[in-house]
Amino acid sequence: MNFSYWERETLVGNVDIVVVGSGLVGLFTALFLKQKNPAIRVVVAERGPFPHGASSRNAGFACFGSVSELLDDFRSRPRKEVLQLVERRYAGLQKLRATLGDAKIGFESCGGTELFEATESDMKEACMEELPQLNNDLQDMLGIRPFREDQAFAKFSGGRFTHAIHNNAEGAVHTGKMVRALLDQCRDAGIELWNGIEIEAIEHLPNGASLKTSMGNIQCQQVAVCTNGFARSLLPHLNVTPARNQVIVTSSIPHMPLHGTYHVKEGYIYFRNVGDRLLLGGFRHLYRKEEETTDMGLLPEVQQTLEDYARNQLLPGVPFEIDYRWAGIMGVGPTKSYICEAVHSHVFCGVRMGGMGVALSPIIAEELSELMMQHRNS
């Protein structure tokens, strides 16, 4: 199939910027570019009907890092670097809320809770020892002391969890409403959304880039690759590893015993209520190699582990069915730092959110749009 004369003349010709990927980073990047220069023609190209990776398939956690996650990061990276990334995540959540509005993203100020099992006494003690200094650091940077020990949050699930650390600065969002609100803003700004078109390769040109598709090539002045865990299909040199996370959602549960967002095992297990349903995801740490994939399918072993954990550990004796099962693809790397850079004079990327895409997407998009405008105006 090839583009027609009419399509070349009016639809795919004379494009200033193509953003590849209509996830949160891609849409925010397009929006910020258009805000910086309303005269430019910005197109977002997406191969699926919706964002294909994690933006419309995440668990809806508005989080910036549990204590055990940050402790693990401190062991491998300078403390200042880790805290600066936390600062960006927190700022990103505030920008997300300010840009789209709490009502439109279904934001719930429920806090976030890290739970510790009886067998994790060493981890719990290490986290409690870190708590005062971490709160001091975050108060200096963010103006808040978010963490506190709270035994009340450990009192469900038959005493399986013996300790809890609550973060009062986190919350939950409705992922579908969030994506829809951002899509609406992009349409209102005059951004063109091309769904069902896959960018297969990028060729550098003296004055721009040529994007290969199954229907022919599309030329533009600049291109932004915002495909996160899928980034290496277009930019194979990037140090980005796909990481599939699987999720289940139960049927309605009368008298749902939990409310809020919860993390276990350094964030590798996470769950929350969605109304009167339980959402549970994770266990990627038990199946690392199998989950390093861009395949959106479900691994039966992970699905069974999720279901067993829900039935036997979180809600023992409570009858329910599994109504929804799905997977999303994140982008991770050797560190939690994201990649926002100029790959070529006309090709840029904003990828590798490390599972913090909800928080980081507005920050990466702002940096990426600034970088592209600087190159465009130089």
RAJOSUL-V654978 format. One record per backbone hydrogen bond with DSSP energy under -1.0 kcal/mol. NH is the residue of the N-H (numbers start at 1). CO is the residue of the C=O. Records with the same first field share a line. If there is no record, write none. Layout:
# RAJOSUL-V654978
NH: CO + CO
This chain:
# RAJOSUL-V654978
3: 215
8: 4
9: 5
10: 6
11: 7
12: 7
16: 41
17: 41
18: 222
19: 43
20: 224
21: 45
27: 23
28: 24
29: 25
30: 26
31: 27
32: 28
33: 29
34: 30
35: 31
36: 32
37: 33
40: 37
43: 17
44: 192
45: 19
46: 194
57: 54
62: 171
63: 61
70: 66
71: 67
72: 68
73: 69
74: 70
75: 71
76: 73
77: 73
82: 78
83: 79
84: 80
85: 81
86: 82
87: 83
88: 84
89: 85
90: 86
91: 87
92: 88
93: 89
94: 90
95: 91
96: 92
97: 93
98: 94
99: 95
100: 96
101: 97
105: 101
107: 102
108: 172
110: 108
111: 170
112: 167
113: 261
114: 165
115: 263
116: 163
120: 117
124: 120
125: 121
126: 122
127: 123
128: 124
129: 125
130: 126
131: 127
134: 130
135: 131
136: 132
137: 133
138: 134
139: 135
140: 136
141: 137
142: 138
143: 139
148: 166
150: 164
154: 151
155: 152
160: 157
162: 116
163: 116
165: 114
166: 148
167: 112
168: 146
170: 167
171: 62
172: 108
173: 60
174: 105
178: 174
179: 175
180: 176
181: 177
182: 178
183: 179
184: 180
185: 181
186: 182
187: 183
188: 184
189: 185
190: 187
191: 186
192: 42
194: 44
196: 46
197: 46
200: 212
203: 210
205: 208
208: 205
209: 220
210: 203
211: 218
212: 201
216: 213
218: 211
220: 209
221: 16
222: 16
223: 346
224: 18
225: 348
226: 20
230: 227
231: 228
233: 230
234: 231
235: 231
238: 235
240: 238
241: 332
243: 330
244: 291
245: 328
247: 326
248: 280
249: 324
250: 278
251: 321
253: 276
262: 271
263: 113
264: 269
268: 265
269: 264
270: 281
271: 262
272: 279
273: 260
274: 277
277: 274
279: 272
280: 248
281: 270
282: 246
283: 268
286: 283
287: 284
291: 287
292: 289
293: 291
303: 299
304: 300
305: 301
306: 302
307: 303
308: 304
309: 305
310: 306
311: 307
312: 308
313: 309
314: 309
315: 310
318: 315
323: 249
324: 249
326: 247
328: 245
329: 53
330: 243
332: 241
339: 351
341: 349
343: 347
344: 347
348: 223
349: 341
350: 225
351: 339
354: 331
356: 353
360: 356
361: 357
364: 360
365: 361
366: 362
367: 363
368: 364
369: 365
370: 366
371: 367
372: 368
373: 369
374: 370
375: 371
376: 372
377: 373
